[in-house]
Amino acid sequence: MPKLIVVEKPQHWNLRLDDVQVITPAQYITDETFQLVKSLKILNLCQSYNYQSEGYYVSLLAEARGHKVLPEVSTIQDLRYPSILRDDSLDFDALIQTTFKNEPYDKVEFNIYFGLTQSEHLNKLALQLFQLVQAPLVRASFAKKTKWVLQGIRPVSLNEMPETDQPILKSALEKYLLRKREYRTDDKKKYDLAILVNPEDPNPPSDDRALKRFYKASLEAGFNTEFITKNDIDQLIQYDALFIRETTNVNHHTFRFAKKAEALGLAVIDDPESISKCTNKVYLNELLNVNKVLTPRTLVLTAENCDTVPQKMNFPFILKQPDGAFSRGVVKIENLDQFRKERESMFEKSDLIIAQEFLPTPFDWRVGIIEGQVLFVCKYFMATKHWQIVNWSAKKEASRDGVVESVAVDQAPAGLLKTALKATSLIGTGLYGVDMKEVDGKFYVIEVNDNPNIDAGIEDKILKERLYDQIMEVILNRIRSAK
């Protein structure tokens, strides 16, 4: 994808890089060439991003034209409100304290150029701030009170930059532009795909074999594909699509990745709306009930109404944390004492929790769906001597998971598929896994997952490589439809 550097004095920039052009703000704003070309990446280095300045309009028009721009208008707005950035910086508070632990002064200020500074010991923190702010040139200020805190971040114009910083700016810019896939060996591959994974997760949504199959399928679909991790959010601007194969949550970097990718115009699975809807069981319960999708009897509990539950629901029943995943944060309540103990613990994390009717079954159904089409169907049998499909307290890993049986879609009960498709239609058109119970011929939706397990030899047992191909085809078609 060609890149434009927009700056007031292009003649001062002697960059000998392929696919990089340096132009003025006026050229970008008025030249019809840049209005008509869709696939452009814009680095806006204008001296001001103030409202209605040329720098502001470069980013604004870039977004209107479908170009990927740094910084975005939302970033420019965020820079006007330091309190937002201060709150976000708490995510890496430990790094802040470590960075300045030997600092003799009580205030520090430094410039950051695409994640780099003049001081080596500040670069790790600078990269975190660049990933947070996503603006090319900024000045960060920290002050020590009871501890070190971020006071503010503001854009820095080239006019403000010390002459001694010019080499570091050029080095940082070239490093940013040359990152990853700028020189390709296969010109037939038109699009760039990022697959977000967590190599340290002991229970990822896809195992290594499945990830290799996703990678193979993506290459065959025509992608330049790379696996990325949580430290690579600043690189999203270089891709055309993001496929998240990491356990998602709203209060998590996976959601920030999805939001960022969507803002940049990437095709995204899982999209942020699906993440926010699926990861909260309170929302899902309301959504399914309003739309008359059959679910086990469910009560939303607060500290005020929880004492009435034993009168409304028989023991045993299920108590759930609203944002639990992979059968975690889910407890079977056998008696009143256990209920009081477990609810106290859960209320420490959330103002609302879920009580749900216990429906004992030998297995749970899961229906995998993408873009309103059934992808796979599985029976997940309960773990040995346990009421869930996963027994996290099992001493031996081999006995932790129950047996899984894959079922051909055309052999699955029609009522199962109909209910699953209706449930996912209320969420969106992403990749979902619908967990369901079958009792007396009726199908009850337990939850809809936005990031379903797809492991080699299990969910892909029926379709094999075709399952991975179908997902890649969906991503490819979304990119093409957006062009």
C-alpha positions, 0 to 999 in steps of 0.5 A, a space after each residue: 500500500 503506497 504511503 504519503 508523508 504530509 508535511 509543510 516543507 517536503 524539500 527537507 525530506 530526503 527519504 529514498 524509500 519505495 512507495 513513499 511520497 512526501 507532499 504538502 497539506 495543500 496537495 493532499 487536500 486539493 489534488 484529485 489524485 489523492 481523492 480518487 486513490 483508495 489504498 493509501 497510508 497517510 503520515 500526517 506530520 503537519 505542524 498543527 492539528 488544531 481544529 480547522 487547521 490544515 493538519 486537522 483537515 488532512 486527518 479528517 479528509 483521510 478518514 473520509 477518503 478511506 485512507 489509513 491515517 496517523 494520527 486519526 481525528 479521534 486521537 487528535 481529540 483525545 490529545 485535548 483531554 489529558 485525563 483520558 490518557 492519564 487513566 489509560 496509562 494506568 495499564 502500564 503503571 509498573 513500567 512508569 515506576 520502574 523507568 523513573 525509579 532512579 530519576 533525581 528530579 520530580 518532573 521529566 519531559 521528553 519527545 517521542 518519535 514513532 515510539 523512540 526517544 534520544 534516551 535508550 532507557 526511555 524507549 520501552 516506555 516511549 513505545 507504550 505511549 506511542 501505542 497508547 496515543 498513536 500520534 507520530 511526534 509527541 511530548 510526554 511529561 511525568 511528575 512525581 507525587 506519591 508516585 510517578 504519574 503521566 501529566 500530559 501528552 501533546 503533539 510536537 511540531 517539527 518547528 519545536 523539535 531540537 536540531 539534535 533530534 533530527 537523526 532520531 526522527 529520521 531513523 524512527 520514521 524509516 524504521 516505522 515505514 520499513 517495518 515487517 512486510 514492505 518488500 514482498 516476494 509474491 506480488 500476487 498477494 494483494 492484502 495484508 492480514 494480521 492474526 492476533 495471538 497470545 503465545 503465553 496463553 495455556 488455553 487459547 481459542 485455537 491450538 498451534 496446529 489450527 493456527 498453522 492451518 489458518 496461516 496456510 489457508 490465508 496464504 492460499 486465499 492470497 494474503 500476506 499473513 503475520 501473527 502479531 501480539 498485544 505489543 503490536 497495536 501500532 502496526 495495525 495501520 499496515 494491514 487490511 484485516 485483523 483476525 483475533 485468535 485470542 480470548 477476548 474481553 471488553 476490558 482488555 487489549 483485544 477490544 482495543 485492537 478491534 476498535 483500532 482496526 475498525 477505526 482504520 477501516 480493516 476487516 475485523 473478526 472479532 469486531 468490537 460490537 460482537 465482543 461487547 455484546 457476547 462477553 457480557 452475560 447480562 446483556 446477552 440474557 436481556 437480548 435473547 429474552 426480548 427476542 424470545 430465544 429460549 434460554 434457561 430461567 435466568 435472574 439478574 442479581 444485585 446486592 439488593 435483590 439477591 436474598 430473594 433468589 432461593 424463593 424463585 429458583 430451586 437448588 442447585 442453580 448456576 451462578 455466573 460472573 457476567 464476563 466469565 469465559 471458557 467455563 470460568 467464573 461459573 459455579 454450581 450452587 448447592 445450598 444457601 451457605 454456598 450461595 452467600 459465600 460465592 455471591 459475596 466474592 462475585 459482587 466484589 468484581 461486578 455490581 450485577 451477577 447472573 443466577 441461572 436454572 441448572 439443566 443437567 445434560 450429558 453434553 452441550 451442543 455448540 454451533 459454529 456460525 460465520 456470516 449467518 452460515 453454519 460452519 460446524 456442529 459439535 457435542 461437548 460431553 461433560 468432563 469425568 465426574 463433573 457437571 461442566 465440559 471442562 473441569 478446571 480443578 482436575 488434578 490431571 490435565 488428561 481428565 480436565 476436558 470431556 470428549 468432543 464429538 463432531 456432527 455433520 451439519 446436515 445431520 444436526 437437529 433442525 431446531 438446533 440450527 434454527 435457534 443458533 442462527 436466530 441467536 447470532 443474527 441478534 449479534 452480527 455477522 461475525 464468527 460465533 459459537 452458540 452453546 446450547 442445551 437440549 432438554 426434551 427436544 427443546 434447545 436452550 441457548 446458554 450463551 453466544 461466544 464471539 471467539 469460539 474454540 477452533 482446534 485441529 481435529 475437533 471443530 474442523 473434523 468434518 470440514 477439515 481444511 475447508 473450515 479454515 478456507 471458508 473463514 479466510 474467504 469471508 475476510 477476503 470478501 469483506 476487504 473487497 467489498 470495502 474497496 
